[in-house]
Amino acid sequence: MAIFVNNYSGHCGAPTYYAFAFSIYLFIFIGILPPAFMISFGVLTWHNLKQIRSRVAPRNDPTRFRLVKADRDLIKMLAGEVLVYLVTTVVYPVNTLYGVITTPIAQQKSELRLAIEDLAGYILHGASGSQDLDNKLFKQFDNGNGHLSLAEIDRAIIQFYPQFGTNKKAIMRAYKAADTSGNGFVELKEFEKIVHLLKQYNEISKIFEELDTNDDHRISFNEFKQGFQLLGEDDSDEDSLQEEFDAIDSNDGGYILFDEFCMHMAKKKLQ
């Protein structure tokens, strides 16, 4: 874990050079070399068969046609094997490398691009059913104790959902929301909700960052008032905006923090 992600003051960060090197390793040793060897050996097989048949069966031999047909069928089988490998295996290391490379710009991706990446990730990581996929992911990152810590979930998100890997606020909030038992860990039945929650809080964090114009990780009343359109608020009545701001600012600190903003947006969604 220590070499897979950065760790700043006890918090897991974006993928390090190891993650990039690992994706390169997958791309070369799973995505390039196996099909390259399969194609090369297939061509050599076809060439050798062609030479053998020319010596065994002369051109005027009536059995030559049957031998050539058998050779062609063999070549078709080899080509089909290469094609199946390319379709079912090569796309995974390509997608992994793409995810690591584009992680620094994950927050700048459009909704359509994220939706396409989510669909591709779902197909590549198992379209047999979301529950089976969740079980596989959970077991892969569970160290054997039957639940996942924040560090283990962070690693799973970085590897399988790299578009969310840099959004630590959304990961933390999704982790807390998924932990319905309150024991500080996410169990299998809770893990099934983590991806949905992550997407939800990722969208909320984008709105929060647009409102937080001075990047101090909190929203003042002036920022709240200027960004009313993002929240669907009516700016015609400043007093009502102040009341709304005070209601969101649950700790009366004069600023809206990210957790407070998430709770407010969750309530609005239920209304």
Secondary structure by P-SEA (a helix, b strand, c coil): ccccccccccccccccaaaaaaaaaaaaccccaaaaaaaaaaaaaaaaaaaaaaaaccccccaaaaaaaaaaaaaaaaaaaaaaaaaccaaaaaaaaaaaaaccccccccaaaaaaaaaaaaaaaccccaaaaaaaaaaacccccccccaaaaaaaaaacccccccaaaaaaaaaaaaccccccccccccccaaaaaaaaaaaaaaaaaaacccccccccaaaaaaaccccccccccaaaaaaaaaaacccccccccaaaaaaaaaaaaac
